[in-house]
Amino acid sequence: MTLGILTIAGLTLHEAARRRILTAAFVCGAAFLALYATGAHFMARDFARHETSLIERHMFMTFLTLAGLYAVNFLTVMTAVLLPVDTLSGEIASGVMQTLVSKPIRRAEIVLGKWLAHVVLIAAYLTLMAGGVLTIAQVIGSGIPPHVTIGIPLMLLEGTVLVTLSIAGGTRLSTVTNGVFVFGLYGLAFIGSWVEQIGTLAGNDTARYVGTIASLIMPTEAMWQLAAHHMQPAIMRDLAATPFSPASVPSPAMVVWAAAYAAVALLVAVLSFRKRGL
Amino acid sequence: MTEFVIETRGLRKEFGSKTAVAGLSLSVGRGEVFGFLGPNGAGKTTSLKMLLGLVEPTAGAGTVLGAPIGDRTARAKVGFLPEHFRFHDWLSGRELLHFHGRLYGMKATEIRTRAEELLARVDLQDAAHRPLREYSKGMLQRAGLAQALMNHPALVFLDEPTSGLDPIGRLLVRDIIRELRAQGTSVFLNSHLLGEVEATCDRVVFVKQGVAIHELDLLGAPQTIAVELELGETGSETLAALERLGRGLEHARGVVRMQVDTEEVLPELARLVVERGVKLYRMSAKRKSLEQWFFEVMGEDQRPG
């Protein structure tokens, strides 16, 4: 079983490198980091010129770092959906899958191999991008936000949920339908999360419940909210000083839910592909 | 007793309300080159996909290399060339074979040796380093044929193997099929090119609306030969004697048409006519082609698929 998974994972990683998908992702990522570093540098210089208090300066620079991580989170979400969106559906449509499946390999190994490779790719992408933002933060003097060792894995869990859904959808849906479906679910979670935040601030329980239900249907945005909550100083969280300070902090149980959600989606992908006519 | 590499009983596939294969029962012997014939939409590709485990049958059962249809261990000894072979076009021809060798669980040294052997056999050695996206249709088909043979298969499924090939490529495929037969490999050939089938297959089965309706042994069984004799004045006794050597005799305007089972009968026909003093002006014999068989078996109601 392991050999088959590793063979397919190897082919998928090889494909990402050969088709210049990784190059494109990293060139765009590098452009983003360069832009971010330039902006952060000039803002830091501006702060140094004006007489701002140390706390004020620290809060602003933390906000800037969180804004960078928010952009990284968004880019990771896009990559996590788009990278694997045609890995199964595209190969089914082109007939490549017929040649693969006729070999002595389990269909589950094909799904798991592709899933593993894409999770590795997303993890590498997130590590490099988030690492870049944190390095820039360190260099310009705003310091590393607290609990990044909790925040970054939460962002990776969010990416893993999306990769898994994208692969599961590809077992039955065409590439475009699959992309629309997964982005639709992500949009649902995004809007749901805002409804929950606004509902909490307005003291509207119904709006809060709607948001919670949306997070249960799709726990991705809750992972970012939780990550953002952990990655800012307690004072900023308490003051709700940035747009990244959730009014309603997702429960830690939501992490278990998201992990279970990804596991079930992966199981569904394996079972669905096992029965798929090719 | 014949050992079968494929045996099916009432294999059926429905897609919603549409029946693609109504109940396919057939058997293919070890070492046999088997032709699977039928018009477009007859269920040939669906049948082949069921045998390979790509599509799950709605009903019926069968075995491939003695294991139930779809069995993974049996697939280790099976090769498959799809009708329009496609694979990741960023791989080179050599990488393609190496990858498929790994999927078959072959050892690295074995993969290297076998890949070079096959690249030479399908005449792709010069292009082995180039990505598949730079291959012509014919080169791609030959690369596909090579990947189907990586594991020294006991059974090879070839779905329209000469599709996109020029006459030289077709000849190469024909030679490879003959080599496979000589090595004792069974070949399941699905092709529209009846000439190719006639030249390579030992036996064919005609499929219509998902059912095997006729079987034809192209090797051992009697071959129908259509004979035409242009004779002078002929009595009924001579005609009766001629009919005893064949069947389906028709006589009109001095021309006798009949069918015989073997070429050995032809000299006897000529001797019989001459011995009875009947003038023989012309005699022709023509073997019934597979194409003629096809139209006869399929009936007159066939339309282009």
Chai-1 contact restraints between the chains, C-beta under 6 A:
chainA,res_idxA,chainB,res_idxB,connection_type,confidence,min_distance_angstrom,max_distance_angstrom,comment,restraint_id
A,T7,B,R102,contact,1.0,0.0,6.0,A-B,restraint_1
A,R18,B,W90,contact,1.0,0.0,6.0,A-B,restraint_2
A,R19,B,W90,contact,1.0,0.0,6.0,A-B,restraint_3
A,S94,B,R86,contact,1.0,0.0,6.0,A-B,restraint_4
A,G95,B,P82,contact,1.0,0.0,6.0,A-B,restraint_5
A,G95,B,R86,contact,1.0,0.0,6.0,A-B,restraint_6
A,V96,B,R86,contact,1.0,0.0,6.0,A-B,restraint_7
A,V96,B,F87,contact,1.0,0.0,6.0,A-B,restraint_8
A,Q98,B,L54,contact,1.0,0.0,6.0,A-B,restraint_9
A,Q98,B,P82,contact,1.0,0.0,6.0,A-B,restraint_10
A,V101,B,L54,contact,1.0,0.0,6.0,A-B,restraint_11
A,S102,B,L52,contact,1.0,0.0,6.0,A-B,restraint_12
A,S102,B,F80,contact,1.0,0.0,6.0,A-B,restraint_13
A,K103,B,L103,contact,1.0,0.0,6.0,A-B,restraint_14
A,P104,B,R72,contact,1.0,0.0,6.0,A-B,restraint_15
A,P104,B,R75,contact,1.0,0.0,6.0,A-B,restraint_16
A,P104,B,A76,contact,1.0,0.0,6.0,A-B,restraint_17
A,I105,B,L103,contact,1.0,0.0,6.0,A-B,restraint_18
A,G277,B,V55,contact,1.0,0.0,6.0,A-B,restraint_19
A,L278,B,L54,contact,1.0,0.0,6.0,A-B,restraint_20
